[in-house]
Amino acid sequence: MQYGKVEICGVNTSSLKILKESEKRELLKKIKNGTPEEQKKAREKMINGNLRLVLSVIQRFTNRGENPDDLFQVGVIGLIKAIDNFDASLDVKFSTYGVPMIIGEIRRYLRDNNSVRVSRSMRDTAYRAMQIKEELTTKNNKEPSVEEIAKIMEVPKETVVLALEAIVEPVSLYEPVFSDGNDTIYVMDQIGDGNDEESWLEELSFREAVKNLSDREKRILSLRFFRGKTQMEVAAEIGISQAQVSRIEKGALSAIKKSM
Protein backbone atom coordinates (compact mmCIF):
# COMPACT_ATOMS: atom_id res chain seq x y z
CA MET A 1 0.00 0.00 0.00
CA GLN A 2 1.49 3.32 -1.07
CA TYR A 3 1.57 6.61 0.82
CA GLY A 4 -0.10 8.37 -2.09
CA LYS A 5 -3.30 6.43 -1.48
CA VAL A 6 -5.94 7.60 0.93
CA GLU A 7 -6.07 4.44 3.03
CA ILE A 8 -3.43 2.98 5.31
CA CYS A 9 -4.15 0.00 7.56
CA GLY A 10 -7.75 0.29 6.38
CA VAL A 11 -7.98 3.83 7.80
CA ASN A 12 -9.23 6.61 5.53
CA THR A 13 -6.56 9.21 6.27
CA SER A 14 -8.51 12.02 4.66
CA SER A 15 -11.21 11.67 7.29
CA LEU A 16 -8.94 11.56 10.34
CA LYS A 17 -10.00 14.03 13.00
CA ILE A 18 -7.63 16.68 14.32
CA LEU A 19 -8.09 17.61 17.97
CA LYS A 20 -7.52 21.08 19.33
CA GLU A 21 -4.98 21.38 22.14
CA SER A 22 -7.79 22.25 24.57
CA GLU A 23 -9.66 19.08 23.55
CA LYS A 24 -6.55 16.99 24.12
CA ARG A 25 -6.11 18.48 27.59
CA GLU A 26 -9.70 17.70 28.48
CA LEU A 27 -9.42 14.11 27.26
CA LEU A 28 -6.14 13.59 29.13
CA LYS A 29 -7.81 14.80 32.34
CA LYS A 30 -10.64 12.31 31.88
CA ILE A 31 -8.15 9.52 31.17
CA LYS A 32 -6.43 10.25 34.47
CA ASN A 33 -9.33 11.22 36.74
CA GLY A 34 -12.54 10.00 35.10
CA THR A 35 -14.63 6.95 35.81
CA PRO A 36 -13.54 3.69 34.14
CA GLU A 37 -16.12 4.24 31.40
CA GLU A 38 -15.04 7.87 30.89
CA GLN A 39 -11.39 6.81 30.82
CA LYS A 40 -12.08 4.19 28.17
CA LYS A 41 -14.01 6.57 25.89
CA ALA A 42 -11.52 9.44 26.39
CA ARG A 43 -8.57 7.16 25.62
CA GLU A 44 -10.22 5.93 22.42
CA LYS A 45 -10.98 9.50 21.31
CA MET A 46 -7.42 10.59 22.15
CA ILE A 47 -5.96 7.77 20.05
CA ASN A 48 -8.25 8.39 17.07
CA GLY A 49 -7.71 12.14 17.34
CA ASN A 50 -3.92 11.79 17.03
CA LEU A 51 -3.64 9.30 14.18
CA ARG A 52 -2.66 12.13 11.85
CA LEU A 53 0.30 12.73 14.16
CA VAL A 54 1.38 9.12 13.63
CA LEU A 55 0.90 9.50 9.89
CA SER A 56 3.10 12.60 9.80
CA VAL A 57 5.86 10.83 11.74
CA ILE A 58 6.04 7.72 9.54
CA GLN A 59 6.59 9.93 6.49
CA ARG A 60 10.16 10.31 7.80
CA PHE A 61 10.76 6.60 7.26
CA THR A 62 9.43 6.24 3.71
CA ASN A 63 12.87 5.50 2.25
CA ARG A 64 13.48 2.42 4.40
CA GLY A 65 11.60 0.00 2.19
CA GLU A 66 9.33 -0.92 5.10
CA ASN A 67 5.62 -1.65 4.71
CA PRO A 68 3.79 1.61 5.61
CA ASP A 69 0.97 -0.36 7.22
CA ASP A 70 3.47 -1.97 9.60
CA LEU A 71 5.07 1.38 10.42
CA PHE A 72 1.67 2.91 11.05
CA GLN A 73 0.70 0.15 13.48
CA VAL A 74 4.02 0.45 15.31
CA GLY A 75 3.57 4.23 15.42
CA VAL A 76 0.14 3.79 17.00
CA ILE A 77 1.76 1.69 19.74
CA GLY A 78 4.12 4.61 20.41
CA LEU A 79 1.13 6.97 20.46
CA ILE A 80 -0.66 4.80 23.03
CA LYS A 81 2.45 4.71 25.22
CA ALA A 82 2.68 8.51 24.99
CA ILE A 83 -0.98 8.89 26.01
CA ASP A 84 -0.57 6.51 28.95
CA ASN A 85 2.60 8.21 30.22
CA PHE A 86 1.99 11.89 29.45
CA ASP A 87 1.86 14.22 32.47
CA ALA A 88 -0.94 16.69 31.72
CA SER A 89 0.21 18.93 34.58
CA LEU A 90 3.32 19.96 32.61
CA ASP A 91 3.19 23.02 30.39
CA VAL A 92 4.08 20.98 27.30
CA LYS A 93 1.98 20.24 24.23
CA PHE A 94 1.06 16.60 23.84
CA SER A 95 2.63 16.47 20.37
CA THR A 96 5.94 17.68 21.82
CA TYR A 97 5.97 14.59 24.03
CA GLY A 98 4.18 12.23 21.64
CA VAL A 99 6.33 12.62 18.54
CA PRO A 100 9.61 11.42 20.18
CA MET A 101 7.71 8.47 21.69
CA ILE A 102 6.33 7.49 18.29
CA ILE A 103 9.74 7.91 16.63
CA GLY A 104 11.39 5.86 19.37
CA GLU A 105 8.92 3.02 18.94
CA ILE A 106 9.47 2.96 15.16
CA ARG A 107 13.25 3.05 15.57
CA ARG A 108 13.12 0.12 17.98
CA TYR A 109 11.03 -1.78 15.45
CA LEU A 110 13.50 -0.99 12.66
CA ARG A 111 16.44 -2.04 14.83
CA ASP A 112 14.82 -5.37 15.65
CA ASN A 113 14.03 -5.97 11.99
CA ASN A 114 17.33 -4.69 10.61
CA SER A 115 18.82 -6.73 7.77
CA VAL A 116 22.09 -6.74 9.70
CA ARG A 117 21.19 -9.37 12.25
CA VAL A 118 22.25 -8.88 15.83
CA SER A 119 22.12 -11.82 18.23
CA ARG A 120 19.30 -11.95 20.77
CA SER A 121 21.74 -11.96 23.67
CA MET A 122 23.52 -8.90 22.27
CA ARG A 123 20.20 -7.04 21.91
CA ASP A 124 19.14 -8.04 25.43
CA THR A 125 22.44 -6.72 26.81
CA ALA A 126 22.03 -3.45 24.93
CA TYR A 127 18.42 -2.92 26.01
CA ARG A 128 19.32 -3.73 29.62
CA ALA A 129 22.17 -1.19 29.44
CA MET A 130 19.80 1.43 28.01
CA GLN A 131 17.29 0.76 30.78
CA ILE A 132 19.95 1.16 33.47
CA LYS A 133 21.21 4.31 31.78
CA GLU A 134 17.72 5.86 31.84
CA GLU A 135 17.20 4.88 35.49
CA LEU A 136 20.53 6.36 36.59
CA THR A 137 20.01 9.51 34.53
CA THR A 138 16.62 10.07 36.15
CA LYS A 139 17.97 9.31 39.62
CA ASN A 140 21.17 11.37 39.45
CA ASN A 141 20.09 13.99 36.91
CA LYS A 142 23.12 13.20 34.76
CA GLU A 143 24.17 10.49 32.37
CA PRO A 144 26.12 7.58 33.88
CA SER A 145 29.47 6.42 32.54
CA VAL A 146 29.91 3.10 30.76
CA GLU A 147 31.83 1.88 33.79
CA GLU A 148 28.86 2.60 36.09
CA ILE A 149 26.47 0.73 33.79
CA ALA A 150 28.85 -2.21 33.44
CA LYS A 151 29.31 -2.42 37.21
CA ILE A 152 25.57 -2.73 37.81
CA MET A 153 25.24 -5.31 35.03
CA GLU A 154 28.33 -7.15 36.34
CA VAL A 155 29.87 -7.39 32.87
CA PRO A 156 33.05 -5.91 31.33
CA LYS A 157 32.60 -2.37 30.02
CA GLU A 158 33.71 -3.59 26.58
CA THR A 159 30.63 -5.84 26.49
CA VAL A 160 28.35 -2.86 27.13
CA VAL A 161 30.03 -0.75 24.44
CA LEU A 162 29.86 -3.53 21.83
CA ALA A 163 26.22 -4.25 22.59
CA LEU A 164 25.18 -0.61 22.33
CA GLU A 165 27.16 -0.14 19.12
CA ALA A 166 25.57 -3.26 17.61
CA ILE A 167 22.04 -1.84 17.75
CA VAL A 168 22.90 1.69 16.63
CA GLU A 169 21.30 2.45 13.29
CA PRO A 170 23.81 3.50 10.59
CA VAL A 171 23.81 7.25 9.93
CA SER A 172 24.16 8.76 6.49
CA LEU A 173 27.00 11.23 5.94
CA TYR A 174 24.36 13.52 4.47
CA GLU A 175 22.13 13.41 7.57
CA PRO A 176 21.54 16.99 8.83
CA VAL A 177 22.69 17.62 12.41
CA PHE A 178 21.88 21.34 12.61
CA SER A 179 20.14 24.02 10.60
CA ASP A 180 19.57 27.66 11.48
CA GLY A 181 17.18 28.17 8.59
CA ASN A 182 19.92 29.18 6.16
CA ASP A 183 22.93 26.88 6.29
CA THR A 184 22.58 23.20 7.13
CA ILE A 185 25.40 21.25 8.80
CA TYR A 186 25.63 17.58 7.82
CA VAL A 187 27.38 14.66 9.52
CA MET A 188 30.14 14.75 6.91
CA ASP A 189 30.88 18.36 7.90
CA GLN A 190 31.68 17.15 11.43
CA ILE A 191 34.39 14.72 10.28
CA GLY A 192 37.69 16.43 10.84
CA ASP A 193 41.09 15.91 9.27
CA GLY A 194 43.28 13.87 11.60
CA ASN A 195 46.39 15.43 10.05
CA ASP A 196 45.39 18.99 10.93
CA GLU A 197 48.16 20.29 13.20
CA GLU A 198 45.92 23.09 14.47
CA SER A 199 43.03 20.82 15.45
CA TRP A 200 44.22 20.51 19.06
CA LEU A 201 44.31 24.30 19.39
CA GLU A 202 40.76 24.50 18.08
CA GLU A 203 39.71 21.83 20.55
CA LEU A 204 41.22 23.78 23.44
CA SER A 205 39.43 26.94 22.29
CA PHE A 206 36.19 25.02 21.98
CA ARG A 207 36.49 23.57 25.48
CA GLU A 208 37.12 27.03 26.93
CA ALA A 209 34.10 28.41 25.07
CA VAL A 210 31.84 25.63 26.34
CA LYS A 211 32.90 26.30 29.95
CA ASN A 212 31.20 29.68 29.76
CA LEU A 213 27.81 28.20 28.85
CA SER A 214 25.05 27.62 31.39
CA ASP A 215 24.26 24.07 32.55
CA ARG A 216 21.07 24.07 30.49
CA GLU A 217 22.92 25.17 27.34
CA LYS A 218 25.55 22.47 27.87
CA ARG A 219 22.89 19.81 28.37
CA ILE A 220 20.95 20.82 25.25
CA LEU A 221 24.09 20.82 23.07
CA SER A 222 25.09 17.45 24.51
CA LEU A 223 21.70 15.92 23.78
CA ARG A 224 21.55 17.45 20.30
CA PHE A 225 25.06 16.85 18.95
CA PHE A 226 26.54 14.04 21.04
CA ARG A 227 23.43 11.90 21.50
CA GLY A 228 21.83 12.80 18.19
CA LYS A 229 18.43 13.79 19.54
CA THR A 230 16.04 16.04 17.64
CA GLN A 231 14.91 19.35 19.09
CA MET A 232 11.49 17.84 19.82
CA GLU A 233 13.08 14.89 21.65
CA VAL A 234 15.23 17.28 23.70
CA ALA A 235 12.18 19.43 24.49
CA ALA A 236 10.26 16.42 25.76
CA GLU A 237 13.19 15.25 27.91
CA ILE A 238 13.89 18.65 29.46
CA GLY A 239 10.28 19.76 29.73
CA ILE A 240 10.32 22.90 27.59
CA SER A 241 8.98 23.74 24.14
CA GLN A 242 10.75 22.97 20.86
CA ALA A 243 10.91 26.70 20.17
CA GLN A 244 12.77 27.27 23.46
CA VAL A 245 15.23 24.49 22.63
CA SER A 246 15.86 26.05 19.23
CA ARG A 247 16.42 29.50 20.75
CA ILE A 248 18.76 28.26 23.50
CA GLU A 249 20.68 26.10 21.01
CA LYS A 250 21.21 28.99 18.59
CA GLY A 251 22.30 31.27 21.43
CA ALA A 252 24.80 28.73 22.73
CA LEU A 253 26.29 28.09 19.29
CA SER A 254 26.53 31.81 18.67
CA ALA A 255 28.30 32.31 22.01
CA ILE A 256 30.80 29.54 21.15
CA LYS A 257 31.52 31.07 17.74
CA LYS A 258 32.13 34.51 19.27
CA SER A 259 34.38 33.07 21.95
CA MET A 260 36.48 31.16 19.42
C-alpha positions in Angstrom: 0.0 0.0 0.0 1.5 3.3 -1.1 1.6 6.6 0.8 -0.1 8.4 -2.1 -3.3 6.4 -1.5 -5.9 7.6 0.9 -6.1 4.4 3.0 -3.4 3.0 5.3 -4.1 0.0 7.6 -7.7 0.3 6.4 -8.0 3.8 7.8 -9.2 6.6 5.5 -6.6 9.2 6.3 -8.5 12.0 4.7 -11.2 11.7 7.3 -8.9 11.6 10.3 -10.0 14.0 13.0 -7.6 16.7 14.3 -8.1 17.6 18.0 -7.5 21.1 19.3 -5.0 21.4 22.1 -7.8 22.2 24.6 -9.7 19.1 23.5 -6.5 17.0 24.1 -6.1 18.5 27.6 -9.7 17.7 28.5 -9.4 14.1 27.3 -6.1 13.6 29.1 -7.8 14.8 32.3 -10.6 12.3 31.9 -8.2 9.5 31.2 -6.4 10.2 34.5 -9.3 11.2 36.7 -12.5 10.0 35.1 -14.6 6.9 35.8 -13.5 3.7 34.1 -16.1 4.2 31.4 -15.0 7.9 30.9 -11.4 6.8 30.8 -12.1 4.2 28.2 -14.0 6.6 25.9 -11.5 9.4 26.4 -8.6 7.2 25.6 -10.2 5.9 22.4 -11.0 9.5 21.3 -7.4 10.6 22.2 -6.0 7.8 20.0 -8.2 8.4 17.1 -7.7 12.1 17.3 -3.9 11.8 17.0 -3.6 9.3 14.2 -2.7 12.1 11.9 0.3 12.7 14.2 1.4 9.1 13.6 0.9 9.5 9.9 3.1 12.6 9.8 5.9 10.8 11.7 6.0 7.7 9.5 6.6 9.9 6.5 10.2 10.3 7.8 10.8 6.6 7.3 9.4 6.2 3.7 12.9 5.5 2.2 13.5 2.4 4.4 11.6 0.0 2.2 9.3 -0.9 5.1 5.6 -1.6 4.7 3.8 1.6 5.6 1.0 -0.4 7.2 3.5 -2.0 9.6 5.1 1.4 10.4 1.7 2.9 11.1 0.7 0.1 13.5 4.0 0.5 15.3 3.6 4.2 15.4 0.1 3.8 17.0 1.8 1.7 19.7 4.1 4.6 20.4 1.1 7.0 20.5 -0.7 4.8 23.0 2.4 4.7 25.2 2.7 8.5 25.0 -1.0 8.9 26.0 -0.6 6.5 29.0 2.6 8.2 30.2 2.0 11.9 29.5 1.9 14.2 32.5 -0.9 16.7 31.7 0.2 18.9 34.6 3.3 20.0 32.6 3.2 23.0 30.4 4.1 21.0 27.3 2.0 20.2 24.2 1.1 16.6 23.8 2.6 16.5 20.4 5.9 17.7 21.8 6.0 14.6 24.0 4.2 12.2 21.6 6.3 12.6 18.5 9.6 11.4 20.2 7.7 8.5 21.7 6.3 7.5 18.3 9.7 7.9 16.6 11.4 5.9 19.4 8.9 3.0 18.9 9.5 3.0 15.2 13.2 3.1 15.6 13.1 0.1 18.0 11.0 -1.8 15.4 13.5 -1.0 12.7 16.4 -2.0 14.8 14.8 -5.4 15.7 14.0 -6.0 12.0 17.3 -4.7 10.6 18.8 -6.7 7.8 22.1 -6.7 9.7 21.2 -9.4 12.2 22.2 -8.9 15.8 22.1 -11.8 18.2 19.3 -12.0 20.8 21.7 -12.0 23.7 23.5 -8.9 22.3 20.2 -7.0 21.9 19.1 -8.0 25.4 22.4 -6.7 26.8 22.0 -3.4 24.9 18.4 -2.9 26.0 19.3 -3.7 29.6 22.2 -1.2 29.4 19.8 1.4 28.0 17.3 0.8 30.8 19.9 1.2 33.5 21.2 4.3 31.8 17.7 5.9 31.8 17.2 4.9 35.5 20.5 6.4 36.6 20.0 9.5 34.5 16.6 10.1 36.1 18.0 9.3 39.6 21.2 11.4 39.4 20.1 14.0 36.9 23.1 13.2 34.8 24.2 10.5 32.4 26.1 7.6 33.9 29.5 6.4 32.5 29.9 3.1 30.8 31.8 1.9 33.8 28.9 2.6 36.1 26.5 0.7 33.8 28.9 -2.2 33.4 29.3 -2.4 37.2 25.6 -2.7 37.8 25.2 -5.3 35.0 28.3 -7.2 36.3 29.9 -7.4 32.9 33.0 -5.9 31.3 32.6 -2.4 30.0 33.7 -3.6 26.6 30.6 -5.8 26.5 28.3 -2.9 27.1 30.0 -0.7 24.4 29.9 -3.5 21.8 26.2 -4.2 22.6 25.2 -0.6 22.3 27.2 -0.1 19.1 25.6 -3.3 17.6 22.0 -1.8 17.8 22.9 1.7 16.6 21.3 2.5 13.3 23.8 3.5 10.6 23.8 7.2 9.9 24.2 8.8 6.5 27.0 11.2 5.9 24.4 13.5 4.5 22.1 13.4 7.6 21.5 17.0 8.8 22.7 17.6 12.4 21.9 21.3 12.6 20.1 24.0 10.6 19.6 27.7 11.5 17.2 28.2 8.6 19.9 29.2 6.2 22.9 26.9 6.3 22.6 23.2 7.1 25.4 21.2 8.8 25.6 17.6 7.8 27.4 14.7 9.5 30.1 14.8 6.9 30.9 18.4 7.9 31.7 17.1 11.4 34.4 14.7 10.3 37.7 16.4 10.8 41.1 15.9 9.3 43.3 13.9 11.6 46.4 15.4 10.1 45.4 19.0 10.9 48.2 20.3 13.2 45.9 23.1 14.5 43.0 20.8 15.4 44.2 20.5 19.1 44.3 24.3 19.4 40.8 24.5 18.1 39.7 21.8 20.6 41.2 23.8 23.4 39.4 26.9 22.3 36.2 25.0 22.0 36.5 23.6 25.5 37.1 27.0 26.9 34.1 28.4 25.1 31.8 25.6 26.3 32.9 26.3 29.9 31.2 29.7 29.8 27.8 28.2 28.9 25.0 27.6 31.4 24.3 24.1 32.5 21.1 24.1 30.5 22.9 25.2 27.3 25.5 22.5 27.9 22.9 19.8 28.4 21.0 20.8 25.2 24.1 20.8 23.1 25.1 17.5 24.5 21.7 15.9 23.8 21.6 17.4 20.3 25.1 16.9 19.0 26.5 14.0 21.0 23.4 11.9 21.5 21.8 12.8 18.2 18.4 13.8 19.5 16.0 16.0 17.6 14.9 19.4 19.1 11.5 17.8 19.8 13.1 14.9 21.7 15.2 17.3 23.7 12.2 19.4 24.5 10.3 16.4 25.8 13.2 15.3 27.9 13.9 18.6 29.5 10.3 19.8 29.7 10.3 22.9 27.6 9.0 23.7 24.1 10.7 23.0 20.9 10.9 26.7 20.2 12.8 27.3 23.5 15.2 24.5 22.6 15.9 26.1 19.2 16.4 29.5 20.7 18.8 28.3 23.5 20.7 26.1 21.0 21.2 29.0 18.6 22.3 31.3 21.4 24.8 28.7 22.7 26.3 28.1 19.3 26.5 31.8 18.7 28.3 32.3 22.0 30.8 29.5 21.2 31.5 31.1 17.7 32.1 34.5 19.3 34.4 33.1 22.0 36.5 31.2 19.4 
